[in-house]
Amino acid sequence: MSSLAESTTAPPPKDVGGKLYMQGYRPAIVVKKRTPKHVQKGLEAAFRKRQNIKLKASRDEVMAALRRVLNEPCADEGSLRTLFAEVSESLSQLGLSLGGSEDWADRLYIEDKKGGLLFSDDELDVAEQAQKRMELMYNVDAWSTQLVVRVSSGQLLLTSGIEGTREDVLSRVLKRLEEDVRYHSELFDEPTSRLILSRIDEMGLPHSLLALDAQLLDNIAELLVLAMATLRGMVSGCVEQRMKAVRAVAAQKATQALERVRLAVTPMRKAFAQARTQLGELIDQLLGLLDELSAAVTPHLPVQEDDSDEDYY
């Protein structure tokens, strides 16, 4: 029996591991691969060495700033933007700026002469997470600023829209509509920006982006109403003109304006409707008004007489 047992080969242990952990267990510590930038010898290497010395001297300051990004609570958007401004300025002075050629964790992967790391693996993880949070804070700061500027510009146009000729007002309104609708679509409909917005919410960062966008769409609705009122006034002024020659010139200008509006808003109808149902309805009203006004002004256009051989006899 003993010899039989010795001759029996035990089956190999079952491999319960997957492609990630081939031995069937998860290691206690997963060391991430860092890829610091390769620099050429000479000025670039000398500059990087000076930066490394600065980072080494400011090591505690660097980590304090990174942990502040991760741990400091932001009660509202104002406190978030203040935190972002202060930390981004201090980190930029230390060589860690957003949009650089290296991720922060890669930049802080600095080896000493003995092969040790200036920043530990845990601290490099902190740098990685802090950069992700700072990038989202940057989006909140930049997008909020852009929306505030657009909302203010729209309000200014609405309050001073009656100034200038009707043609000037219409041109400014169309330009504002095109730019604001395009911006809204890029910010809230594009997959990349929508993903960023979802990450901002998942991270719990306070922001007023949706509230500002609502104000932007309110402005767009009012601008569409202003455009329709301007077109009505333009056609009314044409039809009521008593002098036939002057009326014909006004009719030509009105027809050109109607066509310009049609060409501008028709391709954007889908974007208007996606942004807000009310805007889609207003665009339909505007397109219907264009047909109505065109029919009213067409009879007043100058009649071009066809050339005839009879003119020569």
C-alpha positions in Angstrom: 0.0 0.0 0.0 2.9 2.3 0.8 4.5 1.8 -2.5 1.2 2.3 -4.3 0.7 5.6 -2.6 4.2 6.7 -3.4 3.7 5.8 -7.1 0.5 7.8 -7.4 1.1 11.3 -8.7 -1.0 13.9 -7.0 -3.0 16.1 -9.4 -1.6 19.6 -9.9 -3.4 22.3 -7.9 -6.3 23.9 -9.8 -5.4 27.3 -11.2 -8.0 29.6 -9.8 -6.3 32.7 -11.0 -7.4 34.9 -13.8 -5.4 36.9 -16.4 -4.7 39.6 -13.8 -3.5 37.5 -10.9 -2.3 34.2 -12.3 -1.7 32.6 -8.9 -5.2 33.0 -7.7 -4.6 35.7 -5.0 -4.5 39.4 -5.0 -1.2 40.8 -3.8 -1.3 43.0 -0.7 0.3 45.9 -2.6 0.0 46.6 -6.3 2.9 48.8 -7.4 1.8 50.9 -10.3 4.1 51.4 -13.2 5.3 55.0 -13.5 6.6 56.4 -16.7 8.7 59.5 -15.9 9.6 61.6 -18.9 12.9 60.7 -20.6 15.0 63.8 -21.0 18.0 64.5 -23.3 21.4 65.2 -21.8 22.3 68.8 -21.7 20.2 71.8 -20.9 17.0 69.8 -20.5 18.6 67.4 -18.1 20.2 70.2 -16.1 16.9 72.0 -15.8 15.1 68.8 -14.7 17.8 68.2 -12.1 17.3 71.7 -10.7 13.6 71.1 -10.6 14.2 67.8 -8.7 16.3 69.6 -6.1 13.5 72.1 -5.7 10.9 69.3 -5.3 13.1 67.6 -2.8 13.5 70.8 -0.7 9.7 71.4 -1.0 8.6 67.8 -0.5 6.4 68.5 2.6 4.9 71.5 0.9 4.1 69.5 -2.2 2.4 66.7 -0.2 0.5 69.3 1.9 -0.9 70.9 -1.3 -1.9 67.5 -2.8 -3.6 66.4 0.4 -5.4 69.7 0.6 -6.9 69.0 -2.8 -8.2 65.6 -1.6 -9.2 66.5 1.9 -10.4 70.1 2.1 -14.2 70.3 1.9 -15.8 72.7 -0.5 -19.1 74.0 0.7 -20.0 75.7 -2.5 -18.6 76.6 -5.9 -17.0 79.7 -4.6 -14.9 77.8 -2.1 -14.0 75.3 -4.7 -12.8 78.0 -7.1 -10.8 79.6 -4.3 -9.2 76.3 -3.4 -8.4 75.6 -7.1 -6.8 79.0 -7.6 -4.6 78.8 -4.5 -3.4 75.2 -5.0 -2.9 75.5 -8.7 -0.7 78.5 -8.2 1.4 77.0 -5.5 1.8 73.7 -7.4 2.7 75.5 -10.6 5.5 77.3 -8.8 6.8 73.9 -7.7 6.7 72.5 -11.2 3.3 70.7 -11.1 0.9 72.4 -13.4 -2.2 71.1 -15.1 -1.8 70.4 -18.8 1.9 69.6 -18.5 3.7 67.0 -20.5 3.8 64.6 -17.5 1.2 63.3 -15.0 2.0 64.4 -11.5 2.7 60.9 -10.3 5.2 60.4 -13.1 6.9 63.7 -12.4 7.3 62.9 -8.8 8.8 59.5 -9.5 12.3 60.7 -8.5 15.0 58.2 -7.6 18.0 59.1 -5.4 21.5 57.9 -6.0 20.8 54.7 -4.1 17.7 53.9 -6.1 15.3 54.9 -3.4 12.2 57.1 -4.2 11.9 60.6 -3.0 8.1 60.1 -2.9 6.7 56.8 -1.8 4.3 54.7 -3.8 1.4 55.8 -1.5 2.4 59.4 -2.0 2.5 58.9 -5.8 -1.0 57.5 -5.6 -2.0 60.7 -3.7 -0.5 62.8 -6.5 -2.5 60.8 -9.1 -5.8 61.2 -7.3 -5.2 64.9 -6.6 -4.5 65.5 -10.3 -7.8 63.9 -11.3 -9.7 66.0 -8.8 -7.8 69.2 -9.8 -8.6 68.5 -13.5 -12.3 68.3 -12.6 -12.1 71.4 -10.5 -10.5 73.2 -13.5 -13.5 72.2 -15.6 -15.9 73.6 -13.0 -13.9 76.8 -12.8 -13.4 77.3 -16.6 -16.9 76.3 -17.6 -18.6 78.4 -14.9 -16.6 81.4 -16.0 -17.5 80.9 -19.7 -21.2 80.4 -18.9 -21.2 83.6 -16.7 -19.7 85.6 -19.6 -22.2 84.2 -22.1 -25.2 84.8 -19.9 -24.0 88.4 -19.2 -23.4 89.0 -22.9 -26.9 87.8 -23.7 -28.5 90.0 -21.1 -26.6 93.0 -22.3 -27.9 92.4 -25.9 -31.4 91.9 -24.6 -31.4 95.2 -22.7 -29.7 97.2 -25.5 -31.1 95.2 -28.4 -33.3 98.1 -29.7 -30.2 100.3 -30.3 -29.0 100.5 -33.9 -30.7 99.6 -37.1 -32.9 96.5 -37.3 -30.3 94.9 -39.5 -27.6 95.5 -36.9 -29.8 94.1 -34.1 -30.6 91.0 -36.2 -27.0 90.4 -36.9 -26.1 90.6 -33.2 -28.9 88.3 -32.3 -28.1 85.7 -34.9 -24.4 85.7 -33.8 -25.4 85.3 -30.2 -27.8 82.5 -30.9 -25.4 80.5 -33.1 -22.6 80.8 -30.5 -24.7 80.1 -27.4 -26.5 77.1 -28.9 -23.3 75.6 -30.2 -21.6 76.1 -26.8 -24.5 74.5 -25.0 -24.4 71.5 -27.3 -20.6 71.1 -26.9 -20.9 71.3 -23.1 -24.0 69.2 -22.4 -24.5 67.0 -25.4 -20.9 65.9 -26.4 -20.0 62.5 -24.9 -16.6 63.7 -23.5 -18.0 66.7 -21.7 -21.0 64.7 -20.5 -18.6 62.1 -19.0 -16.7 64.9 -17.3 -19.9 66.3 -15.9 -20.9 62.9 -14.5 -17.4 62.6 -12.9 -17.8 66.0 -11.3 -21.1 64.9 -9.8 -19.7 61.5 -8.7 -16.8 63.3 -6.9 -19.3 65.6 -5.2 -17.8 68.8 -6.4 -20.2 71.7 -6.0 -21.0 73.7 -9.1 -23.7 75.9 -10.7 -23.2 74.7 -14.2 -26.8 73.5 -14.7 -28.2 76.7 -13.2 -26.1 78.9 -15.4 -27.0 76.8 -18.4 -30.7 77.3 -17.6 -30.1 81.1 -17.6 -28.3 80.7 -21.0 -31.3 78.9 -22.4 -33.6 81.5 -21.0 -31.6 84.1 -22.9 -31.8 82.1 -26.1 -35.6 82.0 -25.8 -35.8 85.7 -25.3 -33.4 86.3 -28.2 -35.6 84.3 -30.5 -38.6 86.4 -29.5 -36.5 89.5 -30.1 -35.5 88.2 -33.6 -39.2 87.7 -34.5 -40.1 91.1 -33.2 -37.3 92.7 -35.2 -38.3 90.9 -38.4 -42.0 92.0 -38.0 -40.8 95.6 -37.6 -38.6 95.3 -40.6 -41.4 94.0 -42.9 -44.0 96.4 -41.4 -41.7 99.4 -42.1 -41.4 98.1 -45.7 -45.1 97.6 -46.4 -46.1 100.9 -44.8 -43.6 102.9 -46.9 -45.6 105.1 -49.3 -43.0 105.7 -51.9 -42.8 102.8 -54.4 -39.1 103.1 -55.1 -38.2 103.3 -51.4 -40.6 100.5 -50.6 -39.0 98.3 -53.3 -35.5 98.8 -51.8 -36.8 98.1 -48.3 -38.5 94.9 -49.6 -35.1 93.7 -51.0 -33.4 94.3 -47.7 -36.2 92.6 -45.8 -36.1 89.6 -48.2 -32.4 89.3 -47.7 -32.8 89.4 -43.9 -35.5 86.8 -43.9 -33.3 84.4 -46.0 -30.3 85.1 -43.8 -32.3 84.1 -40.7 -33.7 81.0 -42.4 -30.2 79.8 -43.4 -28.9 80.5 -39.9 -31.6 78.8 -37.8 -32.7 75.9 -40.0 -29.5 73.8 -39.5 -29.7 74.4 -35.7 -33.3 73.4 -35.2 -32.4 70.0 -33.8 -29.9 71.5 -31.4 -32.5 74.0 -30.2 -35.1 71.3 -29.6 -32.6 69.0 -27.8 -31.6 71.8 -25.5 -35.1 72.6 -24.5 -38.6 71.7 -25.9 -39.6 75.4 -25.7 -36.8 76.4 -27.9 -37.8 73.9 -30.6 -41.3 75.3 -30.5 -40.0 78.9 -30.8 -37.9 77.9 -33.8 -41.0 76.4 -35.4 -42.8 79.7 -34.8 -39.9 81.6 -36.3 -39.8 79.4 -39.4 -43.5 79.9 -39.8 -43.2 83.6 -39.4 -40.5 83.7 -42.1 -42.9 82.2 -44.6 -45.6 84.6 -43.5 -43.4 87.7 -43.8 -41.9 86.5 -47.0 -45.4 86.3 -48.5 -46.2 89.8 -47.2 -43.0 91.4 -48.6 -42.7 89.7 -52.0 -45.4 91.8 -53.8 -43.3 94.9 -53.1 -40.1 93.7 -54.6 -39.0 95.6 -57.7 -40.2 93.9 -60.9 -37.5 93.2 -63.4 -38.7 93.6 -66.9 -37.5 90.9 -69.3 -35.4 92.1 -72.2 -37.2 92.0 -75.5 -36.3 92.5 -79.1 -39.1 95.0 -79.2 -36.9 97.5 -77.4 -34.7 97.7 -80.5 -37.5 98.5 -83.0 
